[in-house]
Amino acid sequence: MVKAIKTKKDRLSEGINILKQLRDNGVKELSPGFQELKTKISEWVSSEGSWDGNIDFREYGRIAEVELPKYDNKAAGLNFKVKKAF
């Protein structure tokens, strides 16, 4: 199977799905972490690149590990992890 760059339609669909799952699990759209993630997804949808990184959801005591891939052989994903106290 040959890797192809994700289409804008695929990126939009995957991005909306991630944001919807967060909302469905009680994350408020106006929270700073949600807004930052929404911005990163919007930038990713508009580009042909990829983005991997962490977004702090301080008000929930969690961190989101985000993977927004360039190619269609992998779906966009988010792991919503509890922050470890040091």
C-alpha positions in Angstrom: 0.0 0.0 0.0 1.4 3.4 -1.0 1.1 6.2 1.5 -0.8 9.2 0.2 -1.1 12.7 1.8 -4.4 13.0 3.7 -7.1 14.9 1.8 -8.5 18.1 3.4 -11.8 16.3 3.7 -10.2 13.5 5.7 -8.3 15.9 8.0 -11.5 17.9 8.7 -13.5 14.7 9.5 -10.8 13.4 11.9 -10.4 16.8 13.5 -14.1 17.2 14.1 -14.3 13.7 15.5 -11.5 14.4 18.1 -13.1 17.7 19.2 -16.6 16.0 19.4 -15.2 13.2 21.6 -13.7 15.7 24.0 -17.0 17.7 24.3 -18.9 14.4 24.7 -16.6 13.6 27.7 -17.2 16.9 29.5 -14.5 19.2 28.2 -15.8 22.7 27.8 -15.3 24.4 24.4 -14.3 27.6 26.1 -11.4 26.0 28.1 -7.9 27.2 27.1 -6.8 23.7 26.2 -9.8 23.0 23.9 -9.2 26.3 22.2 -5.5 25.6 21.6 -6.3 22.1 20.3 -9.0 23.6 18.0 -6.4 26.1 16.6 -3.8 23.3 16.0 -6.4 21.2 14.2 -7.5 24.1 12.1 -3.9 24.8 11.1 -3.4 21.0 10.3 -6.6 20.9 8.2 -5.4 23.8 6.1 -1.9 22.4 5.6 -0.4 19.3 4.1 1.9 18.7 7.1 1.7 16.9 10.3 1.8 18.0 14.0 2.6 16.0 17.1 2.7 17.6 20.5 1.2 18.0 23.9 -1.5 20.4 25.0 -2.1 21.2 28.7 -5.7 20.9 30.0 -4.7 22.4 33.4 -8.3 22.9 34.6 -8.9 19.1 34.2 -5.5 18.0 35.6 -4.7 16.4 32.2 -2.5 16.6 29.2 -3.5 15.7 25.7 -0.9 13.9 23.6 -1.9 14.8 20.1 -0.9 13.2 16.8 -2.1 14.8 13.5 -0.4 12.8 10.7 0.4 13.8 7.2 -0.3 10.5 5.5 -3.5 8.5 5.2 -2.0 5.3 6.6 -2.6 6.5 10.2 -5.6 8.3 11.8 -5.3 11.4 13.9 -5.3 10.6 17.6 -5.4 12.0 21.1 -4.5 10.5 24.4 -6.0 12.4 27.3 -3.6 11.5 30.2 -3.7 12.4 33.9 -0.8 14.7 34.8 1.6 13.2 37.2 2.4 15.2 40.3 6.1 15.7 41.0 
